[in-house]
């Protein structure tokens, strides 16, 4: 019984840490957009999207960053993915 309790505690802590990491990266990506650090924003969003592949807002914002960098092909791909999700 004690092992089962330990497993549940570890799973809970992992989900809480994951949530904090997600929020931190999301907030950093928004701040990087505000600072016009589009490469940094894309890097943060790459990490978020690899963790949560159905995160439509991540694709949308990454599309905006690509657009700001003049990479219309990547921008269209991400924006279309965001719409599909």
Secondary structure, 3 states (H helix, E strand, C coil): CHHHHHHHHHHHHHHHHHHHHHHHHHHHHHHHHHCCCHHHHHHHHHHHHHHCCCCHHHHHHHHHHHHHCCCHHHHHHHHHHHHHC
